[in-house]
């Protein structure tokens, strides 16, 4: 049973890592899209104030998206810390159990 819990925690750690990678890649792609939009709009924004407003809105949205990504990454870090702590506890339990089995095997000849 403990080994199943151990495997489950390792699986959760891998899923958490994949989620963080998706967060990072999405943020990078959105930043590149915003860079492209603002580069295309910036040339005509000198004369047209509506384009300046569009640029400002795109920058504001990218800032919001980046804040959400940072919050998600921090939550992922907290989750990984908890999972690693649980993994260490199950590892300690497994080691203690195996030591107890060895002691019982030596002392009584049976498990």
C-alpha positions in Angstrom: 0.0 0.0 0.0 2.8 2.4 0.9 4.5 1.7 -2.4 1.3 2.6 -4.2 1.1 5.9 -2.3 4.8 6.5 -3.2 4.1 5.9 -6.9 1.0 8.2 -6.8 3.0 11.0 -5.2 5.8 10.6 -7.9 3.1 10.8 -10.6 1.6 13.9 -9.0 5.1 15.5 -9.0 5.5 14.7 -12.7 2.1 16.2 -13.5 2.9 19.3 -11.5 6.1 19.7 -13.5 4.2 19.4 -16.8 1.7 22.0 -15.7 4.5 24.4 -14.8 6.1 23.9 -18.3 2.7 24.6 -19.9 2.4 27.8 -17.9 5.8 29.0 -19.0 5.4 28.1 -22.6 2.0 29.8 -22.8 3.4 33.0 -21.2 6.3 33.1 -23.6 4.0 32.6 -26.6 1.5 35.3 -25.4 4.4 37.7 -24.8 5.7 37.1 -28.4 2.2 37.6 -29.8 1.9 40.9 -27.9 5.3 41.9 -29.1 4.2 41.3 -32.7 0.9 43.1 -32.3 2.5 46.1 -30.6 5.3 46.2 -33.2 2.7 46.3 -36.0 0.5 48.9 -34.4 3.3 51.2 -33.1 4.2 52.7 -36.5 0.7 54.2 -37.0 0.1 54.9 -33.3 1.8 58.3 -33.5 -1.1 59.8 -35.5 -4.0 57.6 -34.3 -4.8 57.7 -30.6 -7.1 54.7 -30.9 -4.1 52.5 -31.8 -2.2 53.8 -28.8 -5.2 52.7 -26.7 -5.1 49.3 -28.3 -1.3 49.0 -27.5 -2.0 50.0 -23.9 -4.8 47.4 -23.6 -2.6 44.7 -25.0 0.3 45.5 -22.6 -2.1 45.6 -19.7 -3.5 42.2 -20.6 0.0 40.7 -20.9 0.9 42.1 -17.5 -2.3 40.4 -16.1 -1.5 37.1 -17.8 2.1 37.2 -16.5 0.9 37.8 -13.0 -1.5 34.8 -13.3 1.4 32.7 -14.5 3.7 33.8 -11.6 0.9 33.0 -9.1 0.4 29.6 -10.8 4.1 28.9 -10.6 4.3 29.8 -7.0 1.3 27.6 -6.2 3.0 24.8 -8.1 6.1 25.3 -6.1 4.1 25.0 -2.8 2.4 21.9 -4.1 5.7 20.3 -5.1 7.1 21.1 -1.6 4.2 19.4 0.1 4.4 16.4 -2.3 8.2 16.1 -1.7 7.6 16.3 2.0 5.1 13.5 1.8 7.4 11.5 -0.4 10.2 11.8 2.1 7.9 10.7 4.9 6.8 7.6 3.0 10.4 6.9 2.2 11.3 7.1 5.9 8.4 4.8 6.7 9.4 2.3 4.1 13.0 2.4 5.5 11.8 2.0 9.0 9.5 -0.9 8.0 12.3 -2.7 6.2 14.7 -2.3 9.2 12.0 -3.7 11.5 11.5 -6.6 9.1 15.3 -7.4 9.2 15.3 -7.2 13.0 12.3 -9.5 13.2 13.8 -11.9 10.7 17.1 -12.1 12.7 15.4 -12.4 16.0 12.5 -14.8 15.4 13.5 -16.5 12.2 10.2 -15.5 10.6 8.5 -12.4 9.4 
